[in-house]
Amino acid sequence: MPGAGVFQYISFRTSMSIITSLIISLLFGKRIINILQKKQIGEVVRDLGLDGQMQKKGTPTMGGIIILASILIPVLLFGDLSNIYVILMLITTTWLGFVGFLDDYIKVFKKNKKGLAGKFKIAGQVMLGLLVGFTLYFNDEVVMRERVIVDEKIGEVRSVSETDEMPVEQMIISRDVKSTKVTIPFFKNNEFDYASLIGWIGDNASKYTWIIFVLAVILIITGISNGANLTDGLDGLAAGSSAVIGTTLGVLAYLSGNLIYSDYLSIMYIPNSGELVVFMGAFIGGMIGFMWYNSYPAQVFMGDTGSLAIGGIIAVFAILIRKELLIPILCGIFVVESFSVILQVGYFKYTKKKYGEGRRIFLMSPLHHHYQKKGYPEPKIVTRFWIVSILLAVITIVTLKIR
């Protein structure tokens, strides 16, 4: 067809992915909400004494179905389905979406407020981590391109350092290699290799690097997925923060998958990873479209169907483009929300054991509930968290050059 050549451009397919995702979430989102209302799939709310909390009782939940549809359909239409990175992202979205759906189903239809047992959620996240970790480590299509110095006299090959001086008998070439290197923020030669963690073993270290790498992948996926789940407590909070994070990851993926830009910024070039931008376009469109109905006062909640999936998507995406060490900065909201719960529970148990009475650090955890208890209106809390997310996103982008 005349003009069909535009589909070879990632920029065009990303734009179409965003537009299609927005159309699906905006046009079909209302229909899905109506179906959820007719089926009486409403939120089960515990009275925690928070302002406006009981007004949310009965609001349709499982709205993550809107998010999943808004992501999967555009990617299936415009993504390269033979690309290993796209395949992994589709599996991640479907897998964690299903785990979250089971949790919501038990809460809503089985009338069990606890939902899916925590051990089964963790098991689902660990299984996904194993799949992603093993694929990235052993699949031949997952490589990074590095520049090496070849000494023609002695045949030596070594990685290029920015401080290297080039004698006449040496030359620089590029080659695709299997690697467990990731980007470190704020460092000049900003790459860290998981293999260095077990370098003390000696010559056999390379045989066991996959263990460290897979464990790191599992830890990151589990942590960020649960962090997004904990953040989903106020109208628009998780969706808005995720949209900001997704936009930043999309920029990083475009730079990492573009030979010219990655060389200019001196960041690792990952062949074929640019296709991930199409996926992230659908993710961003889905988040923004969902916020149309999830902003205060929410007409629908994403439930675990959405929150577990978006957390896993962010974690796996960062791992695929080797930017997982940027997560503590970029996903600072998720990280702080998680740590507020860990600190609260840990301190309560410690003081109860020591003094016979449990004490609390925060008025309530996760952190956003602490500010609710202090009397801040919900929209103000959400807006300020968004502002912090944007600030963290800017800092994350800036780390590409400040090192």
N, C-alpha and C positions, 0 to 999 in steps of 0.2 A: 504494500500500500504506500502511496506517496506520502512522505512525511513520517513514516514509521521509524525512520532512522533515529529519531529523537529518543527512542526507548533505550538506546545504548548508553545514554548519558545518565549517570547517577543523579545529577542535580534535577533532571526532569522527572525521573521516577520517584525521587524523594518528594518533590512538590506534589505529584499526583497521589502519593501515599498519604501525605498530610491532608490534602483536600478530601480524599475518599474517606479517611478516618473521621474527619470532622463531620462529613455528611452522614455517615453511619451512626455516630454517637448522637448527633443533634436530631436527625429525622426519625431514627428508629429507637433512640433512647426513650422518648416519651411513650412509645408503644410498649416497650419492655416494662417500663414503670407501671403502666396501666395493667399489664398482665400480672405483675407481682402483687399489685393491690387487689385484683380480683381473686387471686389465689391466697390472699391474706398472708403474704410472706412479709411480715412486719418485724421490726427490730424489737428484741427483748431487752428491756432497760431495767437495770438495778438502780434503786434509789440511793445515790451516794451523796445526796444533799447539795448537788451542784445546780447553779442557776440555769433554768430553762431545760434541765435534763429530761424531766418527765414529759415535756411537750413533744419529745422525739419518739415517744412510745408509739409503736405501730407504723412508723415510717418504713416504707419498703426497703429491704436489704437485699443482698446478693446482686447488687448493681454492678459488681465486677464483671458480670456477663456482658454488659455494655462495653466495658474496657477491653475484654478479651476479643470480642467480635470486631471492635474498631482497630485492633492490632493485627489479628490473624488474617482477616479478609484482604486488606490492602497489601500485606506482605505476600500473600499467595498470588495476588494479581500482578504486582510490580517487582517483586524480589526475584533474585536468581536462586531458584530452589535447588540448584546443584552445588551452591556455595556452602562449604562446611560450617562457616560461621552463622549463616542464616538458618541452616538446619538446627544448629544447637540452640539458637534463640527461639525458634518455633517449638522445640521440645521443652525448653524451659518455661515458656508461656503456658503451654498446654498442661505440663506436669504439675506445676505449682498452682495453676488455676484449678485443676482437678482436686488437689489436696485441700485447697481453701473451700471449694464447693462442698466437699464432704463435711467439713467443719460447720459451714453454714446450714447444710441440710439437716445435720443432727440437732443443731440449735433450734431451727425453725419447725421442722416437721416432727422430730422426735421429742420436742419440748425439753431438751436437755441443755441447760444454760452453759454447761462446761464445754459442749461441742466435742470435737475430735480430741482424744487424749493427746497431751503434749508429746508423749514419746512417739506417737505415730506421725505427728507433724515433723518432728526432728528426723525420724526415719526417712520420710519422704524427701526432706531437704538433703540428707546425707546421701541418699541414693542418687539424687540429681548431681550432687557434688562429685560422686565417684564417676558418673558418666561423663561429665564435663572434663574433669581432671584427666581421666585416662585418654579421652579423645584428643585433648590438646597436647598431651605428652607423646602419644604414640602414633597419631594420625600423620601421614606423610604430607598432607596438604597444609598443615599448620606449621608455618615457618616464619622467620623474620630475616630481613636482608641486612647484612652487616658489611662494613667496609674493612678490609684487611690489607696489611702491608706485605708484599711479597718481595723478599730479598733474592734477586736473581742469582747472586753468587753462591749462596749457601742453601737456597731453597727454603728458607724459613718463612713461616706465615704467622702473623700475629695481628690482633685487633688494633685498629687505629685509635690513637689518643689525640686530642686536640693540640697537645703540646709537641707532637712528633715533628722532627725535622727530617726532610726527605733527601737522602743522598741520591746521587745520580743512578746508582745501581738498584734502587728500590722503586716500586710502583704500587699504586693503590688500585685494588679491584673490588667488586661487589660480588657477594655470593649469598644464596639462600641457605639458611642453616636451621636445624632444630635447636631451640634455645628455651631456657627457663628464666630469661632475664625480664625484669620489669622496670618501669620508670620510677625513679626516686625524686620527689620534689625538692627543690632548693639546692641540689648538688650539681656541680659543674659537669663532671662525667657521671651523668645521672642515671646510671643503670645498676640494678642490684640483681644478682644471680642467686636463686634458691640453692644452687649447688654449693655456694660458699658456706652455708650453714652447717654442712657436714664435711667441710674440707679437711677437718682434723682426722678423718678416717684414713686419708691417704689416697693411693691410686685407685682404690675401689669405691671412692665417693660417688663417681658417676653412675654406678650400678644402683644406688639407692636414692638418687635425687628424686625420682618419681614419687617416692613415699612422702617426702617433704612437700613437694609441689601439690599432690592430691590432697593432703591434709590441709594445706593453706586454702585451696579452693573450697573444700567443705566448710571450713571455718568462716570464710568470707560470705558464702552463700547463706549459710545458716544465720549468721549475725545480721546481715543487712535485710534479709527477708523478714526476720522477726522484728527488726527495728522499724521497718515500714508498717508492720502490723500494729505495733505499739503506738506509732504516730497517728494512726487512723482513729482519732478520738474526738476530733472537732470537725465541723462542716468545712470541707475544702482544704483542710490542712495537709493531709497526705497527698492528695491529687495535685495541689498547687506546688508543693515542695518537689514532687516527683517530676513535674513538667519542667521546672528549672534545672534539676539534675539531669534530666534526659536531654535537654537542649545542650548543656555543657558536654555531655558524653558524645552527642552527635557531632559537635565541633571537633572534639579530640579524635573521633573515629575518622572523620574526613581528612584531618591532617595526617594521621598515622597511615592512612591508606593511599595517600597521594605522594608520589616519589619526590616531586619538586618541593612541596611544602615541608615534608618531613626532613629533607636534606637541608633546607634553609634554616629550620628551627633546631636542627641537630637532635631530632628525636628518632626513635627506631621506626623503620618503615616495615609495615606488615602487609605483604602482598595479599590482595583480594579482600582485605578487611574493609575497604571503602564501601562494599555492598551493605555493610551494617548500617550505613546512614539511611538507607531506604527503610529498614526496620525501625530505626529510631524516629524517623519521620512519622510513621504510623503510631508509635508510642506517644509522641508529643501531641499529635492530633487527638488521640483517644483521651489523653489526660485533660486537655483543654475542653473538648466536647463534653466530657463527663462533669467537669466543673460547672457547666451551664445548669445542671440539675443538682449538683452536690454543694454549691455555694450556699451560704447562710440565707435563709433557713433551708436546710437540705430537703429536697423532694425524694431523694434516694441515698442510701449508703452503699459503699462498695462491698462491705463485708470482707471476710477472709478470702473470698473468691478473688477479689481484686487486690487487697493489700499484700497477701503472701506472694502473689504473682508479680506485682510491680517491684517489690523488694528484690525478688530473685532475678528479675530482668535486669535491674540496675547492677546487681552484683556480677552476674555472668557477663554482661556487656563490658563492664570495666575490666574483667579478667581477660576477655578475648582481645582487647586492644592493649593489654599489658599496662593498665593504669590503675591496678587495684590498690597500690600504695597511696593513691590520691584520695581514696574513699574516706579516710578520717576527716579530710578537709571538705570535700565535695558533699558528702552525706553527713555532715556534722549534726544536722537536726536529728536524723535517725540514730546516730551514735549517742548523742546526749540523752535522747529519750530513753534509749536502752539502758544507759548507765544510771539514769535517775531511778529506774526500777531496781536495778541490781544493788545500788547503794542503799536504797530505802529498805529493801527486804533484808539485806545483809546486816545493816545497822540495827534493824528492829530485832532480829534474832540474837545478835551479839549482846545488846543491852538487856534483852529479856533473860538471857542466860546469866549475865553478870549481876544485874540489879533486881531481877525478878519481875521487871516490868519493861515491856518493849517501848522504845522511844523512836521518834521519826526525825529524819533530816528535813524532808519536805512536808508540806501540809497534806499533799497527796501526790502519788506518782501514777502514770508518767508526768513529766514536767509540766505539760500544758494544763493538767488538772490542778497543779500547784497554783498557777496563776488564776485559774478560775476560782479557787478557794479564797484567793486574796481579793476577789471582787472585780477583776478585769472582765469586761464584756467579751464574749466569744469572738466576734468579728475582729476586735482589736488584737487579741492574742494571735489569731490566724494571720492577720496582715503583717504583724511584726515578725512572726516566724518566716513568712515569705520573704520579707526584707533581708533577714539573716541568711536565708537560702541563696538569695541573689548575691549577697556580699561574698559568701563562701564560694559560689560559682566563679565570680570574678577573680578571687584569689587563686582558685584552681587553674584558670586559664593563664594567669600571670606567671605561675610557676614554670611555664614553658620557657620563659626568657630570663627570669630572675633565678639564677643558679651559678 
